[in-house]
């Protein structure tokens, strides 16, 4: 799956990427739809769930896109 060029920006929450390093997910499975280098983040598991996404290298993580799209499955 990919992100469409005509995406509706109102579906997203704007934030300051300089201060955003963790995103709660709390679901059984998760995968990133938006493109980010795999060595720039990690999905942290706790209690058999993906608890949150942690950005380990913000400069690399946001290099390809300024959107974060995560597909989740309960």
C-alpha positions as CSV (number, residue, x, y, z in Angstrom):
1,X,0.0,0.0,0.0
2,X,1.1,3.5,-0.7
3,X,-0.1,7.1,0.2
4,X,-2.0,8.8,-2.6
5,X,-0.9,12.2,-3.9
6,X,-4.4,13.6,-3.3
7,X,-4.6,12.7,0.3
8,X,-7.0,14.6,2.5
9,X,-4.8,16.4,5.0
10,X,-7.7,16.9,7.4
11,X,-7.5,13.2,8.3
12,X,-4.1,13.9,10.0
13,X,-3.0,15.5,13.2
14,X,-0.3,18.2,12.8
15,X,2.6,18.1,15.2
16,X,6.1,19.4,15.7
17,X,8.3,16.5,14.4
18,X,11.3,17.9,16.4
19,X,9.5,16.9,19.6
20,X,7.6,13.8,18.5
21,X,9.6,10.6,19.3
22,X,6.9,8.1,20.4
23,X,3.5,7.3,19.1
24,X,1.1,5.0,21.1
25,X,-0.3,2.1,19.1
26,X,-1.6,-0.5,21.5
27,X,-2.7,-3.2,19.0
28,X,-1.9,-6.8,18.2
29,X,-0.2,-6.0,14.8
30,X,1.1,-2.8,13.2
31,X,3.0,-1.9,10.1
32,X,4.0,1.3,8.6
33,X,2.3,2.3,5.3
34,X,4.3,5.5,4.9
35,X,7.9,5.1,3.8
36,X,10.6,5.4,6.5
37,X,14.0,3.9,6.7
38,X,13.8,0.7,8.8
39,X,16.8,1.7,10.8
40,X,15.2,5.0,11.9
41,X,12.5,3.6,14.1
42,X,11.3,0.5,16.0
43,X,7.9,-0.9,17.0
44,X,8.1,-1.7,20.7
45,X,6.1,-4.7,22.0
46,X,4.8,-5.1,25.5
47,X,2.4,-7.8,26.8
48,X,2.0,-9.4,23.3
49,X,1.0,-6.1,21.7
50,X,2.7,-3.4,19.7
51,X,2.7,-0.8,22.4
52,X,4.2,2.1,20.5
53,X,6.4,3.3,17.7
54,X,9.6,4.9,18.8
55,X,11.6,7.1,16.4
56,X,15.3,6.5,17.0
57,X,16.7,8.8,14.3
58,X,14.3,11.6,13.5
59,X,16.3,13.1,10.7
60,X,16.3,9.8,8.8
61,X,12.7,8.9,9.8
62,X,11.2,12.1,8.3
63,X,13.6,12.3,5.3
64,X,11.3,10.6,2.8
65,X,7.9,11.9,3.9
66,X,6.3,14.2,6.5
67,X,3.4,11.9,7.0
68,X,3.2,8.9,9.3
69,X,0.6,6.3,8.4
70,X,0.3,3.1,10.4
71,X,-1.9,0.1,9.6
72,X,-3.1,-1.7,12.7
73,X,-4.9,-5.0,13.4
74,X,-6.5,-5.9,16.7
